Amino acid sequence: MIRLLMIASIHIRDFMRRYMPSNILLDLIRTRRGLKWGIPAMLLAIPYFAVVYWCTTIIGNGGPGWLILVVLICVWSGLKMLWIGPVSLIHLLRARTSERRARRADIRRNHAESVQTGVM
């Protein structure tokens, strides 16, 4: 029974990872080129929370109960969008710091080589 639940959760996670728009966007933001889009991506949490509000209003007025699943998915996706902003900013600062260190090391190495060979 536990094995069946684990297999089902693995397949659901795989499906969500590949086909949910928020997960695709987060994968693109986590690349080096996409890190700069983390803060603007936080604005995408607004439509997710608007859908949450809309669905909870419908549920409160006697709508179908399956909308609770939509609410849960939208809350989760909205929180992911809010979270990616600060996380991508931290990763961007780390990447730029390491790139700056590598650039300085190359400059120092090239300067040391030119001093040893007598060429400036």
Secondary structure, 3 states (H helix, E strand, C coil): CHHHHHHHHHHHHHHHHHHCHHHHHHHHHCCCCCHHHHHHHHHHHHHHHHHHHHHHHHHHCCCCCCHHHHHHHHHHHHHHHHHHHHHHHHHHHHHHHHHHHHHHHHHHHHHHHHHHHCCC
